[in-house]
Amino acid sequence: MIQIGICWGLLGVLGVLLIALLMPRKHCQNCDYKLPRFRSPRSVKQAMWGGGTCPNCGAEVDRSGKLIGERAGVPKPAGCAMAYDGSISVGAWYRRGWETFKAHPGTLIGAFLLYVLVSLVGVIPILGWIVIVAIAPPIVVGMYYTFLKAVRGEPTSAGGIFDGFSVFGSAWITWFLSTVIIIVGFILLIVPGIIFSLMYCMALFAVMDKKLSGMEALSFSSRITKGHKGKLFGAGLLAALLAVATIITLGLGLIIVGPWCIATLAAAYDSLSVAAVASPAAQTEGPAQPA
């Protein structure tokens, strides 16, 4: 009975999170920008009576999105289903991932199913395992880049998952090095393995997006995830809960949850890479160098 209660409790928490993430969002009356679901009050008045400040134009709005005070008049960003607004948080990543999924459902589901079909080669003993080890890294790189382009509002297609073969060498070396480091971390102690997993989780994105070699991609991933590993761990934990919840649908929910979570990871990479490049430290240090 205790186990059943815990399961229902977890499902209840997950349901609340889903409602908060998927419920319709208010729009700023000044620039028509979608306001964040989870506001950050900038004054005592906002904290006590609701409302907030539009992250796009800077206008102060009430809880329904109506203007309070003067308009800031900053232009609305354009480009993708939900343009990057400077937010670095689990909620912002999942919201942007969901908006991307809604804008490109066919492409993202198609890319995800293609990846699953290719992965089925691994069920063939020995030969299948060898083939998967050889082709999985470029396939994953291609899939990540396909989702990243969708997040950025760039033209893409499901067949883009095979584009990773154009950087086969870098993709494979990056995957091999990160896998070895993470495995060693788990062998020594569990915690280092988790830290290394979070540190290098963006390396395969960088291989194709930044055209980096294996060591350069690992170095770049380590730099942009610095100070954000807690958020990345939280995002991964929520993804795991969403995957577990698909058991209720006999796994069919993975067709939605899978692409959504990958788009969320792509949104996280985009926000972290933009923030890292825009930071004063990055401008001083220049591009990441091989370790």
N, C-alpha and C positions, 0 to 999 in steps of 0.2 A: 504493500500500500504506500509506503514511504517513497519507493521508486516511482510509482505512478504519479504521486503528488508532485515530485520534483520535475518529472517530464511535463506535466500540465503547467507547472509554474514557469518552466523555460519557454514553453510554447506561448504562454501568456505574455511574457516579457518580449519575445520575438514579435508577437502580434502588435504590441504597443509601438515597438520600434518601426515596424512596417507601416503602420497607420501614420506615424509621425513623418516618415520619409516620403510616403506616396500621396498624402492628402494634398488637395489643390493649394497652391501657394498664392499669396497676395501679390499684387503688382504695384510698383511705385507709380503714383499718379503723375509724377514729373517726367520720367523717362520710360515708363512701362516695363521696367526691369523686374524680374521675379525676385521678390524679397526672400531672404533666408528663412527657413522654418524655425531655426533656433537662433534667436536674436541675441546680440551682445549690447546691452544698455550702455550708453555713453554719458548718461546723466542720472541724477536721482529721480527726476521726473519720469524718464523712460523706464527705470527699474520699478517704480511704484505703479504707474498708470499704463504701462504697455507702450507699444510703438518702438521706433528705433530710427536708425540713420541708413539710408539707401547706400549700399557699398559701391554702387555704380556712379551715381551723380552727386552723392553727398547730401541730398535733401533730407530734412527731418520729416518723418511720416508717422501717422498714428497707427494703431494696430490693424486697421483695414487698408492701409496704404495711402490714405489721403494726406495731402501736403500740410505741414505745419511750418510756418515761417517762410524764409526766402528760398527760392530755387537756386541750386548750384550751377545748373546749366552745362555740366560736363557731358559730352556726347556718349551715347550708348554704344558699348562694344558690339562688334559683329563678327560673324565667321561660322560658328557652329551652333548645334542645338542649344547648348548652354555655355556661353563663353566663359573662359577662366576669369574669375573676379578677384583673384588674389587670396582667396580663402584656402587655408591648409588645415583641413580637419576631416575626420572620418565621415561626418555627415555630408560635408561639401563634396567629397569624392564619390560617395554613393549616390547623391542627388545628380551629379553631373553624369555619372555612369548610367543612371536610369533614364535621364533625358536623352542621352546618346542612343541607348537601346530603343527608346520609343521613336527616335528619328530614323533609325536604320535597322529595324527588326529583321528583315529578310537577309540582309548582308551579314549581320552579326550571328544570327542563328545558323546561316549557311556555313560560315567560317568555322563555327564551333562544331557543327556536325561533321564537316570535312576532317577536322582534327581528330574527332572521335573515331571516324572510320579508318583513318590512317593508323591510329593507335591500335586498332584491332589486329594489326599484323603481329603484334606482340604475343598473341595467344598461340602462335605457332612455335613449338619448342625449338630451341637453339637457333635455327635460322631466323625465325621471327624476332628473337631477342637481339641478334646481331644487327638486323636491319633497323630495328627501332633505335638502338644505340647510335647507329650511323646517321639516321635521318631526323630523329626527334629534335635535336637542337635547332637546325635551320627551319624546321616546321614551326616550332614554338616562336622563334624570332619573327617569322613571317606573320604568324597569327597575331602576335603582340603589336607589330607595326600596322597591321590591318585595323586593329581596334584603336590604336593611337591616332591614325588618320581620321577615323570616324569621330573620335572625341574632338579633334581639332576642326572638324567640318570639311575635311579634304575629300576629294573623290576616292572611292575605294571599292573593292569587290571581294566576295568570298574567296575567289581564287588567289587573292593576295597572300594567302598563307604559304604559298610555294615561292614567293619572292625571296624568302630567307636563304634560298640556295645560292643567291648571288653573293652572299657573304658567308658561304659554307665554312671556310676555315676559321674565321673570327668567331662565328656562332658556336662551332664545336669546341674550340679552345676555351671560350668563355664558360660554356656549360661544364666542361671537364674540370677546369680549375675551381670554379665555385662549388661544384659537387664534392670534390675531394676535400676542400677546406671545411665545408659544412659537415661532412661525414666525420672528419677528424675531430671537429668540435663536439659532436654528439658522443663520440667514443670517449673523449677525455671527460667531459661533463655535459649534461643536458643543456645548461644555460648558455655556454659558449656556442653550441650548435644553433640555438635559437637566435642568438645575436648575429652570428654570421649569416644566417638565412635572411634576416631582415636587412643586414648591411648590403648584401649582394642581390637582393630581389629585383633591382632595377637594371642590372647589368645587361640582360638580354635585350631590353628595350634600346639601350644606348648603342648596341652593336650596329643596328641598322639606322636608327635615328641620327646618331652622331658620326656614323662610319668609323667606329673605334675598333682597335685590336682587342684581344682578350684581356690583357693586363690594363689597358686604358679603360675598358668598359668597367672592370672591377673597381678601379680607382675612382671613376666618375660616380658609380653607384654608391660607393662608400662615402663620397663627399656630399651628395645630395640627400642621403638618408640620415646624415648626422643631425642629431637633435630631434628626429621625427620617428624613431624606432617604436616608441610607445603607441603612436597613432597607427603605424603600419601593423603592429601586433593586434591592436583593437579591430582594424579593418579585416585582418585575416581571421580573427575569432568570430566576427559577425558573419563572414563568408562561410565558415564552417557550420555555424548554427543554421544558416539559410540552406546549406546543402543537406543537413540532417533533417530539416523540416520537409524537404521534398519526399521523404519516405512516405508521408501521408498521401502523396499523389503517385505512389509506386515508382518514384524516380522520374516521372514525366516532367515535373517542375524544373528539373535540371536544364531543360531546353530554354527556360527563361533565366533561371538563377545563374547558370554557367556563363552565358554571354554578359549578363549584367555585372557579375563579379569581375570578369576580365576587363570590361569597359571601365569599371571602378578602379582597377589597378592601373590601367592606362591613364585615367584622369589623375591618379596620385602621382604617377611618373611625370606627367606634363606639368603639374603644379610645382612639384619639387624641383624639376630641372629649370623651369622658368625662374623660380625664386632663387635658386643657386647661382644662375647666370647673372641675375639682376643685383645680387648682393654686392656690397662694396668689396668684401674679401675676395670674391670671385673675380672682380674686375682688376684687383691688384695682383692676384696670383696668376691669372690667365687660365688657359685650358688645363684640364687634368693631365698629368704626366704619368707614364708607366711607373709602377712601384718598383 
